[in-house]
Amino acid sequence: MSPDRTQKAVFVSKEGRDLVQRPIWSPGPGEVLIKNVCVSSNPKDWKCPLVFEGQERVEGNDVAGYVEAVGEGVTRFKKGDKVGAFTVMMTDDKYGAYAEYTISPQNTVFHLGPKTSFEDAAALPLAYITAAIGLFKRLKLPEPGEEGDRDGAVLVYGGATTVGVYALQLLKKAGFHVVAVAGASQDVAKAYGADEVIDYRGKSEDDLASAIAASHGGKGVTHVFDAVTEHGSTQACLGALVKSGHGGRYTYVLPVELEEFGFLPANIKHERTLCGTAHEDEGNFAQKWFDWVGDAIEKGEFRAQKVAVLPGGLEGVKEGLRRLQAGEVHGEKLVYRIKETPGLG
C-alpha cells in the first residue's frame, strides 16, 4: 500500500466528527495493516479533542477485520488472517479505528476464530486490556492458574461498564469472590459473573462505602478496580477499603487529584491504570493476554460486552459519539460495520 491511495475516515475535532479522505498507509516494522470490517467506540474518543489540547485526529482504537499487509519482522500474522486489534492511542491518523484501514503494532493484534463475530471482537480491545492491566499489574492479583492469596474479595466499581464486565470475567477466571457496584444495569454485572451487586443509587458516598465494607459476609474488600472514577466513585471506593480494615490496593482509570489520597493509611496503595502501557513497557503482557482472549472468546469461555450496531458505518460514528458524550450508553458497546458506510463499493 502507498500513501497515494485513499480511504474514508472520520476526523474527530472540537467542531465536529466529519467524514474525510485519508491515505492508506503502509505498515512499518513490527506493524500490521488491517482492512476493517467492524470498529467500536470508547468514551475517550469524544473526550480527546474537547479535554486535551491538540488532540484532533482520526479517532478510535478498537478494530476487527482482515490483515491486508504486514511490516518488516512480522511473523505472527499474514495477509488474509482474521484479527482484532488495539491500536496506538493519541498519536497519528494511521492508527485511528474510524477508517477503512488501520495500522496496529503486532503485539496488540490477536487472531480470531471462525465462530467469533467481528462485532464481538471489535468490542474487546481497549476495554479488555485495561481490565487485564488493572487487575494483574496494578492490583497485583494472581492470574488464572497462578498461586497466590484469594481470600479477600475484589470490588469492581462500574460492574456493567465495558471495562467492568471484562474485569468481572477475568476475576472469576482467577478464582476471586467479586463484588460489583452498578445502578440500573445491575443485571448486566450479575450476568458477567459478579457474586454480589451493590446499587449505588440513593446512597451517599459514606453509605455506599459502608455497604461495600459489609459485603462478602461482613469481611469487605481488599482490592478495588474503579472503572468509573467519576461522580464520587473514588471517595466511596477508598472509604470502603478503610472501613473494611484490611489494607489493600486501589486502581482507577481517570486522573485523581493527589489530595484525594491524603487520608489513607499506609497499608492502602493506589496506582492509576493506563491501557497505553500495552504499547510500551507492558507489551509482552498485552500480547499474552490478547492471545488468550482470542482463543477464549472462540471457545465460549469469555464473552464480549453486549453490542449495539449503529447504522451507517463510519457515518454512524457521529451519532455514537454524541450518545457517549450525552451519557446515553449503558451496558452496551457501540459498533459500526464499515461496509454500511455510504459511497463504499
Secondary structure as GFF3:
##gff-version 3
##sequence-region A 1 345
A	DSSP	beta_strand	6	12	.	.	.	ID=ss1
A	DSSP	beta_strand	17	23	.	.	.	ID=ss2
A	DSSP	beta_strand	31	40	.	.	.	ID=ss3
A	DSSP	alpha_helix	44	51	.	.	.	ID=ss4
A	DSSP	beta_strand	57	58	.	.	.	ID=ss5
A	DSSP	beta_strand	62	70	.	.	.	ID=ss6
A	DSSP	beta_strand	82	86	.	.	.	ID=ss7
A	DSSP	three_ten_helix	93	95	.	.	.	ID=ss8
A	DSSP	beta_strand	101	105	.	.	.	ID=ss9
A	DSSP	three_ten_helix	106	108	.	.	.	ID=ss10
A	DSSP	beta_strand	109	111	.	.	.	ID=ss11
A	DSSP	alpha_helix	118	122	.	.	.	ID=ss12
A	DSSP	alpha_helix	125	133	.	.	.	ID=ss13
A	DSSP	pi_helix	134	138	.	.	.	ID=ss14
A	DSSP	beta_strand	153	157	.	.	.	ID=ss15
A	DSSP	alpha_helix	162	173	.	.	.	ID=ss16
A	DSSP	beta_strand	178	182	.	.	.	ID=ss17
A	DSSP	alpha_helix	186	191	.	.	.	ID=ss18
A	DSSP	beta_strand	196	199	.	.	.	ID=ss19
A	DSSP	alpha_helix	205	213	.	.	.	ID=ss20
A	DSSP	alpha_helix	215	218	.	.	.	ID=ss21
A	DSSP	beta_strand	221	226	.	.	.	ID=ss22
A	DSSP	alpha_helix	233	244	.	.	.	ID=ss23
A	DSSP	beta_strand	248	252	.	.	.	ID=ss24
A	DSSP	three_ten_helix	258	261	.	.	.	ID=ss25
A	DSSP	beta_strand	268	272	.	.	.	ID=ss26
A	DSSP	three_ten_helix	275	279	.	.	.	ID=ss27
A	DSSP	alpha_helix	283	298	.	.	.	ID=ss28
A	DSSP	beta_strand	307	309	.	.	.	ID=ss29
A	DSSP	three_ten_helix	313	316	.	.	.	ID=ss30
A	DSSP	alpha_helix	317	325	.	.	.	ID=ss31
A	DSSP	beta_strand	333	337	.	.	.	ID=ss32
A	DSSP	three_ten_helix	338	340	.	.	.	ID=ss33
###
